[in-house]
Structure formats: structure tokens, C-alpha cells
Amino acid sequence: MILRFAGYFAIVENWVLSLAFVSTLSLAILQIVLRNFFDMGFLWLESFLRIQVLWLAMLGAMVASREGQHIKIDLLTRFVSGRMAQLSKVMVSLFAAVVCWLAAEASVTLVQFEMEDNLMAFGDVPIWVCQLILPVGFSVMGLRFLAESVRAVQGVRS
């Protein structure tokens, strides 16, 4: 059941990432055309595009962590093999999970502060709503790194 949920979540994640990318690109091109050829544009669009870039970065990081295509700084596994390489994977994955959980916690604090400030990002949309991707993204990545460390522990045992 968990694997089925993870599969559905991956599909939704891919679609949201694709939609965010296409809409960001389309809106940016629209704004350029409106400004350069018609001397007009949408005032709120620059703020919206900045927020979309944040969402693109977090969604891309989430997908990269799911696919194992994230940036890895793990020099030790190049020099060791077998059980020591698996143990190194466990440690690196656990470290990455802890870093993601700390970032998620800091993101929750940021969102709480933004809720208190009640500032708007664009139109009637509060900044904190736009920043919700931060704790969600870091939490998802933290869970994925934790799962990766569990798989690596199973590899050490066998």
C-alpha cells in the first residue's frame, strides 16, 4: 500500500513539476512580449514568477532525491567497497535526512513568522502560502533519505 501511494505521489509530483515549468516559461515569455511589443505587462507577474522559481527548485529537488539524481558529496564510497561502502551509504543518507529535517523545521519557523507578518506576495495571496513548499519539500526529501538509509542498512546486513 505504501509503494502504491509512493507511485501515485510520484505521478502527481511529476505533473506539478511539469505544469510549473511550462507555466513559468510561458508567463515569462508572455511578459517579455507584452513589455517589448505592447509597452504593457502584468504588475504582479514578476513576484509570481519569483515564487514559481522557488517552487520549481523545490519540486526539482524532490524529484531528484526520488530518482537518486541529487548532488552527492560522498568521496568515501570511491575508495571503499563492499560492506564499508554500504555503511558509508547509511551514514551519508542519515546525514542528508537530518539536514533536510532541520531545514524543514527552519522552514516551518519561517512560514510561521510570515503568517504573523501577514505580508502579501502578489494580489491577495500571502507570502506564507507561497512558502509552504519549503517545509513540504524538505520533509519529503528527508523521508526519502531516511528510506534510502534503511535500504542501505538492509544491504549491510545481507
C-alpha positions in Angstrom: 0.0 0.0 0.0 2.9 2.4 0.8 4.5 1.6 -2.5 1.2 2.3 -4.4 0.9 5.6 -2.5 4.5 6.5 -3.4 3.8 5.7 -7.0 0.8 8.0 -7.1 2.7 10.7 -5.3 5.5 10.4 -7.9 3.0 10.9 -10.7 1.5 13.9 -9.0 4.9 15.3 -8.3 6.0 14.9 -12.0 2.8 16.6 -13.2 3.1 19.5 -10.8 6.7 20.0 -11.8 5.9 19.9 -15.5 3.0 22.3 -15.1 5.1 24.7 -13.0 7.9 24.6 -15.6 5.6 25.1 -18.6 3.6 27.9 -16.9 6.8 29.7 -15.7 8.3 29.6 -19.1 5.0 30.7 -20.8 4.3 33.5 -18.4 7.9 34.8 -18.6 7.7 34.8 -22.4 4.3 36.5 -22.3 5.6 39.2 -20.0 8.6 39.8 -22.3 6.4 40.1 -25.4 3.9 42.4 -23.6 6.7 44.7 -22.4 8.7 44.8 -25.6 6.0 45.0 -28.2 3.0 46.5 -26.4 4.5 48.6 -23.7 2.4 46.9 -21.0 2.6 43.9 -18.7 1.2 42.4 -15.6 2.4 44.2 -12.4 2.0 41.0 -10.3 3.8 38.7 -12.7 7.4 39.3 -11.5 6.5 38.4 -7.9 4.6 35.4 -9.1 7.5 34.2 -11.3 9.9 34.5 -8.4 7.6 32.3 -6.3 7.3 29.8 -9.2 11.1 29.6 -9.4 11.2 28.7 -5.7 8.5 26.0 -6.4 10.5 24.7 -9.4 13.6 24.4 -7.4 12.0 22.5 -4.5 9.9 20.3 -6.8 13.0 19.6 -8.9 15.0 18.7 -5.7 12.2 16.4 -4.6 12.2 14.6 -7.9 16.0 14.4 -7.9 16.0 12.9 -4.5 13.4 10.4 -5.5 15.3 9.4 -8.6 18.7 9.3 -6.8 19.9 12.1 -9.1 20.6 14.6 -6.4 24.1 16.1 -5.8 26.1 13.6 -3.7 29.2 14.6 -1.9 30.4 11.1 -0.9 34.1 10.8 -1.5 34.5 7.8 0.8 32.5 5.3 -1.4 35.0 5.8 -4.2 37.8 4.3 -2.1 36.0 1.6 -0.2 33.8 -1.3 -1.4 31.5 -4.0 -0.1 30.2 -3.7 3.5 32.2 -0.4 4.1 30.6 1.2 1.1 27.1 0.2 2.3 27.9 1.5 5.7 29.1 4.8 4.2 25.8 5.0 2.3 23.9 4.6 5.5 25.8 7.4 7.2 25.5 9.8 4.2 21.8 9.1 3.8 21.2 9.6 7.5 23.2 12.8 7.5 21.2 14.1 4.5 17.9 13.1 6.2 18.9 15.1 9.3 19.9 18.1 7.3 16.6 18.0 5.4 14.6 17.7 8.7 16.5 20.7 10.2 15.8 22.7 7.0 12.1 21.6 7.2 12.0 22.8 10.8 13.6 26.1 9.9 11.1 26.5 7.0 8.2 25.9 9.4 9.5 28.7 11.6 9.9 31.0 8.5 6.3 30.2 7.4 5.1 31.0 11.0 6.9 34.3 11.0 5.5 35.2 7.6 2.0 34.3 8.9 2.4 36.7 11.7 3.7 39.5 9.4 0.7 38.9 7.1 2.5 40.4 4.0 1.2 39.7 0.5 3.3 38.2 -2.2 1.1 39.3 -5.1 -2.6 40.2 -5.2 -4.3 38.8 -2.2 -2.0 35.8 -1.8 0.0 35.9 1.5 3.7 35.2 1.3 3.4 32.3 3.7 1.1 30.4 1.4 3.8 30.6 -1.4 6.5 29.4 1.0 4.6 26.3 2.1 6.6 24.3 -0.5 9.7 24.7 1.7 8.7 22.6 4.7 6.8 20.2 2.5 9.7 19.7 0.1 12.4 19.4 2.8 10.2 16.9 4.7 9.6 14.8 1.6 13.3 14.7 0.8 14.1 13.9 4.5 11.8 10.9 4.3 13.3 9.8 1.1 16.9 10.0 2.5 15.7 8.1 5.6 14.2 5.4 3.4 17.4 5.3 1.5 19.4 4.8 4.7 17.0 1.9 5.7 17.6 0.3 2.3 21.4 0.7 2.8 21.2 -0.9 6.3 19.4 -3.9 4.7 22.3 -4.0 2.2 24.8 -4.1 5.0 23.0 -7.0 6.7 23.0 -9.1 3.6 
